[in-house]
């Protein structure tokens, strides 16, 4: 009897050591979760990818971002509910496996992994493009290498330190966008010595919808990728402190902030510069 109890206890301990949650420490705060998601969502989709979507929709891109925001809100609330019920390391892979089929869970995990590989490649490529603008003599592959080493090092840190680094780096993005919106708005309304630019760029060069509603819908798939990153809250739910409270609050905060940042930033951008340029 004693031996069987000992074997059972050993088996339970081994299963615990090799469970998906083994080694996780719930140290990510709501503040860190929110900023990680915002930092993940604000990236090349806004700063570099808008050049493609503007060419597809013109000023109507503002409508496209509002449509994308509606889709993002629905997805965010669904993910938040599931993450509260199952605050697991596998996130939506676990949900698909539990409620659909193990192969569904595998497909979701594999797809998300491939998407992240492509997204990270796009991010480091964007780093090289930006730095090449300021330092044209330096080969772009050097910037890709430096950014890659930095990302690997950052992800190797303990989760609470990783969360703090992500918080401050995401804050830089937020401050930059807020400054851009503020300065752009001042130029549009004519604060200071410069004459007001107004909203003439919304009506000239073919009007607000130069390609009609077709352009708005064509730009939508690319715009939706701009909102990628909100799912990070569910992905990190296995490391979240008090997930029942922190995850829903963080999800609500980041979704509405992202909508404001994206819609206002794109509106200011299109008002300042003719969309054909």
C-alpha atoms as a printed R data frame, in Angstrom:
    type eleno elety resid chain resno       x      y       z
1   ATOM     1    CA   UNK     A     1   0.000  0.000   0.000
2   ATOM     2    CA   UNK     A     2   2.817  2.355   0.928
3   ATOM     3    CA   UNK     A     3   4.673  1.499  -2.270
4   ATOM     4    CA   UNK     A     4   1.621  2.207  -4.419
5   ATOM     5    CA   UNK     A     5   1.157  5.586  -2.740
6   ATOM     6    CA   UNK     A     6   4.811  6.390  -3.309
7   ATOM     7    CA   UNK     A     7   4.577  5.423  -6.980
8   ATOM     8    CA   UNK     A     8   1.419  7.491  -7.395
9   ATOM     9    CA   UNK     A     9   3.078 10.513  -5.780
10  ATOM    10    CA   UNK     A    10   6.159 10.112  -7.969
11  ATOM    11    CA   UNK     A    11   4.024  9.811 -11.097
12  ATOM    12    CA   UNK     A    12   2.085 12.928 -10.187
13  ATOM    13    CA   UNK     A    13   5.309 14.838  -9.582
14  ATOM    14    CA   UNK     A    14   6.796 13.723 -12.909
15  ATOM    15    CA   UNK     A    15   3.594 14.715 -14.758
16  ATOM    16    CA   UNK     A    16   3.684 18.077 -13.017
17  ATOM    17    CA   UNK     A    17   7.325 18.613 -14.021
18  ATOM    18    CA   UNK     A    18   6.525 17.945 -17.666
19  ATOM    19    CA   UNK     A    19   3.163 19.725 -17.840
20  ATOM    20    CA   UNK     A    20   2.725 22.758 -20.112
21  ATOM    21    CA   UNK     A    21   2.644 24.989 -17.029
22  ATOM    22    CA   UNK     A    22   5.877 23.614 -15.563
23  ATOM    23    CA   UNK     A    23   8.412 26.374 -14.920
24  ATOM    24    CA   UNK     A    24   5.922 29.206 -15.336
25  ATOM    25    CA   UNK     A    25   5.808 31.989 -12.762
26  ATOM    26    CA   UNK     A    26   2.782 34.272 -12.665
27  ATOM    27    CA   UNK     A    27   4.677 37.551 -12.484
28  ATOM    28    CA   UNK     A    28   3.272 39.623 -15.364
29  ATOM    29    CA   UNK     A    29   1.143 42.465 -14.031
30  ATOM    30    CA   UNK     A    30  -1.840 44.069 -15.739
31  ATOM    31    CA   UNK     A    31   0.310 47.095 -16.556
32  ATOM    32    CA   UNK     A    32   2.899 44.904 -18.268
33  ATOM    33    CA   UNK     A    33   0.290 42.803 -20.087
34  ATOM    34    CA   UNK     A    34  -1.335 45.901 -21.563
35  ATOM    35    CA   UNK     A    35   1.923 47.385 -22.787
36  ATOM    36    CA   UNK     A    36   3.193 44.077 -24.186
37  ATOM    37    CA   UNK     A    37   0.030 43.790 -26.276
38  ATOM    38    CA   UNK     A    38   0.158 47.439 -27.401
39  ATOM    39    CA   UNK     A    39   3.837 47.129 -28.284
40  ATOM    40    CA   UNK     A    40   3.142 43.940 -30.213
41  ATOM    41    CA   UNK     A    41   0.294 45.497 -32.184
42  ATOM    42    CA   UNK     A    42   1.966 48.845 -32.969
43  ATOM    43    CA   UNK     A    43   4.669 48.081 -35.470
44  ATOM    44    CA   UNK     A    44   5.324 47.875 -39.183
45  ATOM    45    CA   UNK     A    45   1.565 47.611 -39.807
46  ATOM    46    CA   UNK     A    46   1.204 51.286 -38.878
47  ATOM    47    CA   UNK     A    47   4.619 52.781 -39.572
48  ATOM    48    CA   UNK     A    48   5.508 51.010 -42.810
49  ATOM    49    CA   UNK     A    49   2.515 48.959 -43.982
50  ATOM    50    CA   UNK     A    50   0.189 51.932 -44.466
51  ATOM    51    CA   UNK     A    51   1.991 52.801 -47.694
52  ATOM    52    CA   UNK     A    52   0.364 49.742 -49.282
53  ATOM    53    CA   UNK     A    53  -3.097 50.203 -47.794
54  ATOM    54    CA   UNK     A    54  -3.217 53.917 -48.657
55  ATOM    55    CA   UNK     A    55  -2.501 53.052 -52.298
56  ATOM    56    CA   UNK     A    56  -5.470 50.647 -52.201
57  ATOM    57    CA   UNK     A    57  -8.078 52.779 -50.425
58  ATOM    58    CA   UNK     A    58  -6.862 56.393 -50.354
59  ATOM    59    CA   UNK     A    59  -8.444 58.465 -47.551
60  ATOM    60    CA   UNK     A    60 -11.088 55.729 -47.280
61  ATOM    61    CA   UNK     A    61  -8.457 53.838 -45.297
62  ATOM    62    CA   UNK     A    62  -9.893 55.578 -42.232
63  ATOM    63    CA   UNK     A    63 -13.120 53.608 -42.757
64  ATOM    64    CA   UNK     A    64 -11.076 50.445 -43.247
65  ATOM    65    CA   UNK     A    65  -9.344 50.931 -39.896
66  ATOM    66    CA   UNK     A    66 -12.716 51.445 -38.208
67  ATOM    67    CA   UNK     A    67 -13.983 48.177 -39.728
68  ATOM    68    CA   UNK     A    68 -10.809 46.405 -38.628
69  ATOM    69    CA   UNK     A    69 -11.267 47.853 -35.149
70  ATOM    70    CA   UNK     A    70 -14.756 46.357 -34.933
71  ATOM    71    CA   UNK     A    71 -13.402 42.918 -35.845
72  ATOM    72    CA   UNK     A    72 -10.537 43.332 -33.355
73  ATOM    73    CA   UNK     A    73 -12.957 44.209 -30.528
74  ATOM    74    CA   UNK     A    74 -15.032 41.055 -31.116
75  ATOM    75    CA   UNK     A    75 -11.953 38.822 -31.268
76  ATOM    76    CA   UNK     A    76 -10.396 40.495 -28.217
77  ATOM    77    CA   UNK     A    77 -13.421 39.961 -26.006
78  ATOM    78    CA   UNK     A    78 -13.768 36.332 -27.089
79  ATOM    79    CA   UNK     A    79 -10.083 35.650 -26.420
80  ATOM    80    CA   UNK     A    80 -10.287 37.401 -23.039
81  ATOM    81    CA   UNK     A    81 -13.221 35.238 -21.941
82  ATOM    82    CA   UNK     A    82 -11.427 32.050 -22.968
83  ATOM    83    CA   UNK     A    83  -8.152 33.149 -21.364
84  ATOM    84    CA   UNK     A    84  -9.916 33.740 -18.040
85  ATOM    85    CA   UNK     A    85 -11.492 30.261 -18.144
86  ATOM    86    CA   UNK     A    86  -8.242 28.625 -19.316
87  ATOM    87    CA   UNK     A    87  -5.226 30.775 -18.326
88  ATOM    88    CA   UNK     A    88  -2.885 28.218 -19.906
89  ATOM    89    CA   UNK     A    89   0.480 28.537 -21.616
90  ATOM    90    CA   UNK     A    90  -0.896 27.064 -24.855
91  ATOM    91    CA   UNK     A    91  -3.563 29.768 -25.157
92  ATOM    92    CA   UNK     A    92  -5.894 29.368 -28.168
93  ATOM    93    CA   UNK     A    93  -4.110 26.169 -29.152
94  ATOM    94    CA   UNK     A    94  -5.436 24.709 -25.913
95  ATOM    95    CA   UNK     A    95  -8.925 26.030 -26.632
96  ATOM    96    CA   UNK     A    96  -9.016 24.450 -30.096
97  ATOM    97    CA   UNK     A    97  -7.663 21.155 -28.757
98  ATOM    98    CA   UNK     A    98 -10.099 21.024 -25.841
99  ATOM    99    CA   UNK     A    99 -13.288 22.033 -27.631
100 ATOM   100    CA   UNK     A   100 -12.665 20.826 -31.188
101 ATOM   101    CA   UNK     A   101  -9.994 18.181 -31.751
102 ATOM   102    CA   UNK     A   102  -6.285 17.598 -30.967
103 ATOM   103    CA   UNK     A   103  -5.507 18.149 -34.651
104 ATOM   104    CA   UNK     A   104  -7.304 21.510 -34.478
105 ATOM   105    CA   UNK     A   105  -5.047 22.469 -31.590
106 ATOM   106    CA   UNK     A   106  -1.980 21.412 -33.576
107 ATOM   107    CA   UNK     A   107  -3.138 23.380 -36.639
108 ATOM   108    CA   UNK     A   108  -3.752 26.528 -34.580
109 ATOM   109    CA   UNK     A   109  -0.362 26.306 -32.860
110 ATOM   110    CA   UNK     A   110   1.509 25.585 -36.103
111 ATOM   111    CA   UNK     A   111  -0.265 28.398 -37.965
112 ATOM   112    CA   UNK     A   112   0.405 30.900 -35.207
113 ATOM   113    CA   UNK     A   113   4.048 29.838 -35.052
114 ATOM   114    CA   UNK     A   114   4.490 30.353 -38.792
115 ATOM   115    CA   UNK     A   115   2.731 33.729 -38.617
116 ATOM   116    CA   UNK     A   116   5.022 34.854 -35.801
117 ATOM   117    CA   UNK     A   117   8.116 33.790 -37.742
118 ATOM   118    CA   UNK     A   118   6.950 35.850 -40.726
119 ATOM   119    CA   UNK     A   119   6.001 38.803 -38.491
120 ATOM   120    CA   UNK     A   120   9.365 38.826 -36.700
121 ATOM   121    CA   UNK     A   121  11.104 38.692 -40.075
122 ATOM   122    CA   UNK     A   122   9.061 41.679 -41.208
123 ATOM   123    CA   UNK     A   123   9.930 43.574 -38.024
124 ATOM   124    CA   UNK     A   124  13.705 43.115 -38.279
125 ATOM   125    CA   UNK     A   125  13.525 43.926 -42.004
126 ATOM   126    CA   UNK     A   126  11.714 47.154 -41.123
127 ATOM   127    CA   UNK     A   127  14.479 47.950 -38.625
128 ATOM   128    CA   UNK     A   128  17.034 47.585 -41.427
129 ATOM   129    CA   UNK     A   129  14.979 49.804 -43.774
130 ATOM   130    CA   UNK     A   130  14.673 52.580 -41.199
131 ATOM   131    CA   UNK     A   131  18.318 52.519 -40.147
132 ATOM   132    CA   UNK     A   132  19.418 52.453 -43.790
133 ATOM   133    CA   UNK     A   133  17.641 55.804 -44.175
134 ATOM   134    CA   UNK     A   134  19.853 57.348 -41.467
135 ATOM   135    CA   UNK     A   135  23.002 55.269 -42.072
136 ATOM   136    CA   UNK     A   136  23.030 54.401 -45.795
137 ATOM   137    CA   UNK     A   137  26.691 53.334 -45.738
138 ATOM   138    CA   UNK     A   138  26.058 50.488 -43.255
139 ATOM   139    CA   UNK     A   139  24.904 47.168 -44.817
140 ATOM   140    CA   UNK     A   140  21.305 46.346 -43.913
141 ATOM   141    CA   UNK     A   141  22.173 42.796 -42.861
142 ATOM   142    CA   UNK     A   142  24.115 44.241 -39.911
143 ATOM   143    CA   UNK     A   143  20.971 45.917 -38.549
144 ATOM   144    CA   UNK     A   144  19.038 42.670 -39.008
145 ATOM   145    CA   UNK     A   145  21.736 40.793 -37.055
146 ATOM   146    CA   UNK     A   146  21.866 43.347 -34.232
147 ATOM   147    CA   UNK     A   147  18.057 43.402 -33.891
148 ATOM   148    CA   UNK     A   148  17.895 39.585 -33.906
149 ATOM   149    CA   UNK     A   149  20.537 39.211 -31.182
150 ATOM   150    CA   UNK     A   150  18.763 41.842 -29.090
151 ATOM   151    CA   UNK     A   151  15.403 40.068 -29.435
152 ATOM   152    CA   UNK     A   152  16.837 36.671 -28.500
153 ATOM   153    CA   UNK     A   153  18.607 38.151 -25.468
154 ATOM   154    CA   UNK     A   154  15.460 39.940 -24.346
155 ATOM   155    CA   UNK     A   155  13.352 36.782 -24.578
156 ATOM   156    CA   UNK     A   156  15.930 34.838 -22.544
157 ATOM   157    CA   UNK     A   157  15.344 37.053 -19.485
158 ATOM   158    CA   UNK     A   158  13.146 36.126 -16.541
159 ATOM   159    CA   UNK     A   159   9.497 36.830 -17.251
160 ATOM   160    CA   UNK     A   160   9.166 39.792 -14.868
161 ATOM   161    CA   UNK     A   161  12.272 41.468 -16.342
162 ATOM   162    CA   UNK     A   162  11.055 40.701 -19.855
163 ATOM   163    CA   UNK     A   163   7.710 42.298 -18.974
164 ATOM   164    CA   UNK     A   164   9.422 45.419 -17.642
165 ATOM   165    CA   UNK     A   165  11.607 45.794 -20.747
166 ATOM   166    CA   UNK     A   166   8.559 45.346 -22.975
167 ATOM   167    CA   UNK     A   167   6.641 47.919 -20.940
168 ATOM   168    CA   UNK     A   168   9.213 50.668 -21.414
169 ATOM   169    CA   UNK     A   169   9.910 49.914 -25.074
170 ATOM   170    CA   UNK     A   170   6.187 49.885 -25.827
171 ATOM   171    CA   UNK     A   171   5.865 53.171 -23.954
172 ATOM   172    CA   UNK     A   172   8.377 54.702 -26.391
173 ATOM   173    CA   UNK     A   173   6.076 53.703 -29.266
174 ATOM   174    CA   UNK     A   174   3.027 55.153 -27.509
175 ATOM   175    CA   UNK     A   175   4.759 58.451 -26.734
176 ATOM   176    CA   UNK     A   176   6.005 58.717 -30.332
177 ATOM   177    CA   UNK     A   177   2.499 58.198 -31.733
178 ATOM   178    CA   UNK     A   178   0.930 60.645 -29.262
179 ATOM   179    CA   UNK     A   179   3.526 63.269 -30.234
180 ATOM   180    CA   UNK     A   180   2.904 62.597 -33.931
181 ATOM   181    CA   UNK     A   181  -0.872 62.975 -33.484
182 ATOM   182    CA   UNK     A   182  -0.434 66.137 -31.405
183 ATOM   183    CA   UNK     A   183   1.988 67.845 -33.803
184 ATOM   184    CA   UNK     A   184  -0.047 66.736 -36.839
185 ATOM   185    CA   UNK     A   185  -3.258 68.094 -35.339
186 ATOM   186    CA   UNK     A   186  -1.525 71.416 -34.657
187 ATOM   187    CA   UNK     A   187  -0.475 71.624 -38.308
188 ATOM   188    CA   UNK     A   188  -3.972 70.726 -39.521
189 ATOM   189    CA   UNK     A   189  -5.789 73.353 -37.439
190 ATOM   190    CA   UNK     A   190  -3.088 75.994 -37.899
191 ATOM   191    CA   UNK     A   191  -1.673 76.406 -34.401
192 ATOM   192    CA   UNK     A   192   1.468 78.516 -34.433
193 ATOM   193    CA   UNK     A   193   2.843 80.570 -37.321
194 ATOM   194    CA   UNK     A   194   2.063 78.105 -40.117
195 ATOM   195    CA   UNK     A   195  -1.258 78.399 -41.996
196 ATOM   196    CA   UNK     A   196  -3.799 75.662 -41.339
197 ATOM   197    CA   UNK     A   197  -3.559 72.690 -43.686
198 ATOM   198    CA   UNK     A   198  -7.194 71.766 -43.107
199 ATOM   199    CA   UNK     A   199  -8.776 68.622 -44.519
200 ATOM   200    CA   UNK     A   200  -8.420 69.386 -48.215
201 ATOM   201    CA   UNK     A   201  -6.414 66.201 -48.794
202 ATOM   202    CA   UNK     A   202  -9.536 64.194 -47.954
203 ATOM   203    CA   UNK     A   203 -11.498 65.662 -50.850
204 ATOM   204    CA   UNK     A   204  -8.836 66.327 -53.508
205 ATOM   205    CA   UNK     A   205  -7.038 63.742 -55.682
206 ATOM   206    CA   UNK     A   206 -10.153 61.705 -56.418
207 ATOM   207    CA   UNK     A   207 -12.192 62.392 -53.271
208 ATOM   208    CA   UNK     A   208 -12.531 60.490 -50.004
209 ATOM   209    CA   UNK     A   209 -13.124 57.148 -51.759
210 ATOM   210    CA   UNK     A   210 -11.026 57.356 -54.933
211 ATOM   211    CA   UNK     A   211 -11.402 53.618 -55.536
212 ATOM   212    CA   UNK     A   212 -14.902 53.318 -54.081
213 ATOM   213    CA   UNK     A   213 -15.868 50.756 -51.461
214 ATOM   214    CA   UNK     A   214 -13.869 48.148 -53.354
215 ATOM   215    CA   UNK     A   215 -10.663 49.837 -52.196
216 ATOM   216    CA   UNK     A   216 -11.884 49.891 -48.604
217 ATOM   217    CA   UNK     A   217 -12.517 46.135 -48.641
218 ATOM   218    CA   UNK     A   218  -9.278 45.316 -50.490
219 ATOM   219    CA   UNK     A   219  -7.271 47.085 -47.784
220 ATOM   220    CA   UNK     A   220  -9.125 45.340 -44.938
221 ATOM   221    CA   UNK     A   221  -7.077 42.069 -44.823
222 ATOM   222    CA   UNK     A   222  -3.839 44.057 -44.536
223 ATOM   223    CA   UNK     A   223  -5.334 46.411 -41.942
224 ATOM   224    CA   UNK     A   224  -6.464 43.475 -39.806
225 ATOM   225    CA   UNK     A   225  -2.836 42.344 -39.575
226 ATOM   226    CA   UNK     A   226  -2.115 45.754 -38.021
227 ATOM   227    CA   UNK     A   227  -4.229 44.719 -35.037
228 ATOM   228    CA   UNK     A   228  -2.207 41.547 -34.576
229 ATOM   229    CA   UNK     A   229  -0.709 41.640 -31.121
230 ATOM   230    CA   UNK     A   230  -3.893 41.877 -29.050
231 ATOM   231    CA   UNK     A   231  -3.801 38.084 -28.770
232 ATOM   232    CA   UNK     A   232  -0.526 38.347 -26.832
233 ATOM   233    CA   UNK     A   233  -2.548 38.835 -23.645
234 ATOM   234    CA   UNK     A   234  -4.015 35.363 -24.096
235 ATOM   235    CA   UNK     A   235  -0.623 33.915 -25.049
236 ATOM   236    CA   UNK     A   236   0.928 35.320 -21.860
237 ATOM   237    CA   UNK     A   237  -2.039 34.390 -19.647
238 ATOM   238    CA   UNK     A   238  -0.071 31.460 -18.237
239 ATOM   239    CA   UNK     A   239   2.361 34.006 -16.763
240 ATOM   240    CA   UNK     A   240  -0.238 36.572 -15.637
241 ATOM   241    CA   UNK     A   241  -0.833 37.538 -12.050
242 ATOM   242    CA   UNK     A   242  -4.481 37.150 -11.015
243 ATOM   243    CA   UNK     A   243  -5.668 36.338 -14.589
244 ATOM   244    CA   UNK     A   244  -9.384 36.542 -13.671
245 ATOM   245    CA   UNK     A   245  -9.061 40.312 -13.185
246 ATOM   246    CA   UNK     A   246  -5.933 41.362 -15.050
247 ATOM   247    CA   UNK     A   247  -6.692 39.759 -18.432
248 ATOM   248    CA   UNK     A   248 -10.172 41.328 -19.074
249 ATOM   249    CA   UNK     A   249  -8.984 44.752 -17.896
250 ATOM   250    CA   UNK     A   250  -5.818 44.611 -19.969
251 ATOM   251    CA   UNK     A   251  -7.723 43.465 -23.059
252 ATOM   252    CA   UNK     A   252 -10.290 46.268 -22.779
253 ATOM   253    CA   UNK     A   253  -7.584 48.869 -22.262
254 ATOM   254    CA   UNK     A   254  -5.378 47.872 -25.157
255 ATOM   255    CA   UNK     A   255  -8.179 47.407 -27.705
256 ATOM   256    CA   UNK     A   256  -9.644 50.874 -27.240
257 ATOM   257    CA   UNK     A   257  -6.214 52.495 -27.039
258 ATOM   258    CA   UNK     A   258  -5.162 50.778 -30.252
259 ATOM   259    CA   UNK     A   259  -8.307 51.974 -32.025
260 ATOM   260    CA   UNK     A   260  -7.611 55.553 -30.939
261 ATOM   261    CA   UNK     A   261  -3.940 55.383 -31.874
262 ATOM   262    CA   UNK     A   262  -4.460 53.747 -35.252
263 ATOM   263    CA   UNK     A   263  -7.481 55.738 -36.412
264 ATOM   264    CA   UNK     A   264  -6.121 59.103 -35.256
265 ATOM   265    CA   UNK     A   265  -2.609 58.442 -36.581
266 ATOM   266    CA   UNK     A   266  -3.896 57.384 -40.016
267 ATOM   267    CA   UNK     A   267  -6.327 60.333 -40.123
268 ATOM   268    CA   UNK     A   268  -3.544 62.806 -39.321
269 ATOM   269    CA   UNK     A   269  -1.216 61.159 -41.828
270 ATOM   270    CA   UNK     A   270  -3.758 61.367 -44.650
271 ATOM   271    CA   UNK     A   271  -4.638 64.969 -43.764
272 ATOM   272    CA   UNK     A   272  -0.997 66.089 -43.797
273 ATOM   273    CA   UNK     A   273   0.152 64.389 -46.998
274 ATOM   274    CA   UNK     A   274  -1.829 63.815 -50.227
275 ATOM   275    CA   UNK     A   275  -2.519 60.080 -50.414
276 ATOM   276    CA   UNK     A   276  -0.908 59.838 -53.873
277 ATOM   277    CA   UNK     A   277   2.395 60.881 -52.337
